[in-house]
Amino acid sequence: MPLRQEFERELKILHKDLIKMGTIIEKSMDDAILALMTHDIALAKSVIERDDIIDTMEVNIEKDCLLLIARQQPLATDLRDIASVLKMITDLERIADNCSDICEYVLKLADEEYVKPLVHIPEMAEAVKKMVKDTIDSYVNQDLDLAKDVCKQDDNVDSYFNKLIGELTEIIQAKPSMTKQCINFIFIVKYLERIGDHSTNVAEWIIYTVTGEHI
């Protein structure tokens, strides 16, 4: 097989592996929020266990990227593509870590009655889930407009973050006995905000892959 043809074949495999990693992370995101809403300990534990699978995928994709550079002679645009994949898998793996982190707090809260019905946290989670999904879709379709929209969506997630921190602070002031639970929720909200940031990072790398320009 000609060198260029073999390179393109391996590059396609690399892209498929990244998409598979992203799809699994989408499921972890869905499961983490469902576990939080339903006090589902078993589901929370499954997300935590799944993080090891995602870690292994990151290591394997990273290794394949480096081997591809070493064995082949990538053009400048190809090298940009591979470098972007290396950056993206780092942020994707951190999204998975944050899903696992949220589930650790789900376990801590499992036997507690929540201080108030969860309304804005699920709304924030839905906004973050949309960012993750749109990020993966924009990569699959090389959709520049969708990637740019992901970056804009982060402002909405930040607004939820500020609103929720304010609400939880007010509850702590009004009900000091609920301080520990509220602090746990503050960590959950912070992890959701970080997932939004990592999704934005991935979207920016997709834009760089397509255009060659950083935003």
C-alpha positions as CSV (number, residue, x, y, z in Angstrom):
1,M,0.0,0.0,0.0
2,P,1.4,3.5,-0.9
3,L,2.7,5.4,2.0
4,R,0.2,8.2,1.7
5,Q,-2.7,5.8,1.4
6,E,-1.6,3.9,4.5
7,F,-1.2,7.2,6.4
8,E,-4.8,8.2,5.5
9,R,-6.1,4.8,6.6
10,E,-4.4,5.1,10.0
11,L,-5.6,8.7,10.4
12,K,-9.2,7.5,9.8
13,I,-8.8,4.9,12.5
14,L,-7.5,7.6,14.9
15,H,-10.6,9.7,14.2
16,K,-12.9,6.8,14.8
17,D,-11.2,6.0,18.1
18,L,-11.6,9.6,19.2
19,I,-15.3,9.5,18.3
20,K,-15.8,6.3,20.2
21,M,-14.1,7.8,23.2
22,G,-16.4,10.8,23.0
23,T,-19.5,8.6,22.7
24,I,-18.6,6.8,25.9
25,I,-18.0,10.1,27.7
26,E,-21.5,11.3,26.6
27,K,-23.0,8.2,28.3
28,S,-21.0,8.9,31.4
29,M,-22.3,12.4,31.4
30,D,-25.9,11.2,31.1
31,D,-25.4,8.5,33.8
32,A,-23.8,10.9,36.2
33,I,-26.7,13.3,36.2
34,L,-29.3,10.5,36.3
35,A,-27.5,9.0,39.3
36,L,-27.6,12.5,41.0
37,M,-31.3,12.9,40.3
38,T,-32.3,9.4,41.4
39,H,-29.8,8.6,44.2
40,D,-28.7,5.7,42.1
41,I,-25.6,4.3,43.8
42,A,-25.1,1.5,41.4
43,L,-25.2,3.8,38.4
44,A,-22.8,6.2,40.1
45,K,-20.3,3.4,40.7
46,S,-20.6,2.3,37.1
47,V,-19.5,5.8,35.9
48,I,-16.6,5.7,38.3
49,E,-15.5,2.3,37.0
50,R,-16.0,3.4,33.4
51,D,-13.4,6.1,33.9
52,D,-10.6,3.5,33.8
53,I,-11.8,2.4,30.4
54,I,-11.7,6.0,29.2
55,D,-8.2,6.5,30.7
56,T,-7.0,3.5,28.7
57,M,-8.5,4.9,25.5
58,E,-6.7,8.2,26.0
59,V,-3.4,6.4,26.5
60,N,-3.9,4.2,23.4
61,I,-4.9,7.1,21.2
62,E,-2.0,9.2,22.3
63,K,0.3,6.3,21.5
64,D,-1.2,5.9,18.1
65,C,-0.8,9.6,17.4
66,L,2.9,9.5,18.3
67,L,3.5,6.3,16.2
68,L,1.7,7.8,13.3
69,I,4.1,10.8,13.4
70,A,7.1,8.6,13.8
71,R,6.3,6.1,11.1
72,Q,4.9,8.4,8.5
73,Q,5.8,11.7,7.0
74,P,2.8,13.9,7.8
75,L,2.3,17.1,5.9
76,A,1.8,20.4,7.9
77,T,-2.0,20.0,7.7
78,D,-1.8,16.4,8.8
79,L,0.5,17.3,11.7
80,R,-2.0,20.0,12.8
81,D,-4.7,17.4,12.7
82,I,-2.8,14.9,14.9
83,A,-1.7,17.6,17.3
84,S,-5.3,18.7,17.7
85,V,-6.3,15.1,18.5
86,L,-3.7,14.9,21.2
87,K,-5.1,18.1,22.7
88,M,-8.7,17.0,22.4
89,I,-8.3,13.6,24.1
90,T,-6.7,15.4,27.1
91,D,-9.8,17.5,27.6
92,L,-12.2,14.6,26.8
93,E,-10.4,12.5,29.5
94,R,-10.8,15.4,32.0
95,I,-14.6,15.5,31.2
96,A,-14.7,11.8,32.1
97,D,-12.8,12.6,35.3
98,N,-15.3,15.3,36.2
99,C,-18.2,12.9,35.6
100,S,-16.5,10.4,38.0
101,D,-15.9,13.2,40.5
102,I,-19.7,14.1,40.4
103,C,-20.5,10.5,41.1
104,E,-18.2,10.4,44.1
105,Y,-20.4,13.2,45.5
106,V,-23.5,11.3,44.5
107,L,-22.3,8.5,46.8
108,K,-21.7,10.9,49.6
109,L,-25.2,12.3,49.2
110,A,-26.9,8.9,48.7
111,D,-28.5,8.7,52.1
112,E,-29.5,12.3,52.4
113,E,-32.7,14.1,51.6
114,Y,-31.8,17.0,49.4
115,V,-32.3,20.4,51.1
116,K,-34.5,21.5,48.2
117,P,-35.8,20.0,44.9
118,L,-33.1,19.9,42.3
119,V,-34.2,22.4,39.5
120,H,-31.3,24.6,38.4
121,I,-28.6,21.9,38.7
122,P,-30.4,19.6,36.2
123,E,-30.9,22.6,34.0
124,M,-27.2,23.4,34.1
125,A,-26.4,19.7,33.6
126,E,-28.6,19.6,30.4
127,A,-26.8,22.7,29.1
128,V,-23.5,21.1,29.7
129,K,-24.6,17.8,28.2
130,K,-25.6,19.7,25.1
131,M,-22.2,21.2,24.9
132,V,-20.6,17.8,25.1
133,K,-22.9,16.3,22.5
134,D,-22.5,19.3,20.1
135,T,-18.7,19.1,20.5
136,I,-18.7,15.4,19.4
137,D,-21.1,16.1,16.6
138,S,-19.0,19.1,15.4
139,Y,-15.9,16.8,15.3
140,V,-17.7,14.0,13.5
141,N,-19.1,16.4,10.8
142,Q,-16.2,18.9,10.9
143,D,-19.0,21.5,11.5
144,L,-17.2,24.8,12.1
145,D,-20.4,26.7,12.9
146,L,-21.5,24.1,15.5
147,A,-18.0,24.2,17.1
148,K,-18.2,28.0,17.3
149,D,-21.7,27.7,18.8
150,V,-20.3,25.4,21.6
151,C,-18.0,28.2,22.6
152,K,-20.9,30.6,22.9
153,Q,-22.9,28.1,24.9
154,D,-20.3,28.3,27.6
155,D,-21.6,31.7,28.7
156,N,-24.9,30.1,29.5
157,V,-23.3,27.5,31.6
158,D,-21.3,30.1,33.4
159,S,-24.5,32.0,34.2
160,Y,-26.0,28.8,35.7
161,F,-22.8,28.4,37.8
162,N,-23.0,31.9,39.2
163,K,-26.8,31.6,39.9
164,L,-26.3,28.2,41.7
165,I,-23.4,29.4,43.8
166,G,-25.6,32.3,44.9
167,E,-28.5,30.0,45.8
168,L,-26.3,27.5,47.7
169,T,-24.6,30.4,49.6
170,E,-28.1,31.7,50.6
171,I,-29.1,28.3,51.9
172,I,-26.0,28.0,54.0
173,Q,-26.7,31.4,55.6
174,A,-30.4,30.5,56.2
175,K,-29.8,26.8,57.3
176,P,-26.3,26.4,58.7
177,S,-27.1,22.7,59.5
178,M,-27.2,22.1,55.7
179,T,-23.7,23.6,55.1
180,K,-22.0,20.2,54.4
181,Q,-24.6,19.2,51.9
182,C,-24.5,22.6,50.2
183,I,-20.7,22.4,49.9
184,N,-21.0,19.0,48.3
185,F,-23.4,20.5,45.7
186,I,-21.0,23.4,45.2
187,F,-18.4,20.9,44.1
188,I,-20.9,19.2,41.8
189,V,-21.7,22.6,40.2
190,K,-18.0,23.4,39.9
191,Y,-17.4,20.1,38.1
192,L,-20.3,20.8,35.7
193,E,-18.7,24.2,35.0
194,R,-15.4,22.6,34.3
195,I,-17.0,20.1,31.8
196,G,-18.3,23.2,30.0
197,D,-14.8,24.6,29.9
198,H,-13.3,21.4,28.6
199,S,-16.0,21.2,25.9
200,T,-15.1,24.7,24.8
201,N,-11.4,23.7,24.6
202,V,-12.2,20.8,22.4
203,A,-14.4,22.9,20.2
204,E,-11.6,25.5,19.8
205,W,-9.2,22.7,18.7
206,I,-11.8,21.5,16.2
207,I,-11.9,25.1,14.8
208,Y,-8.1,25.1,14.7
209,T,-8.1,21.7,12.8
210,V,-10.5,23.1,10.2
211,T,-9.1,26.6,9.8
212,G,-5.5,26.5,11.1
213,E,-6.4,29.5,13.3
214,H,-6.8,29.8,17.0
215,I,-9.7,31.8,18.3
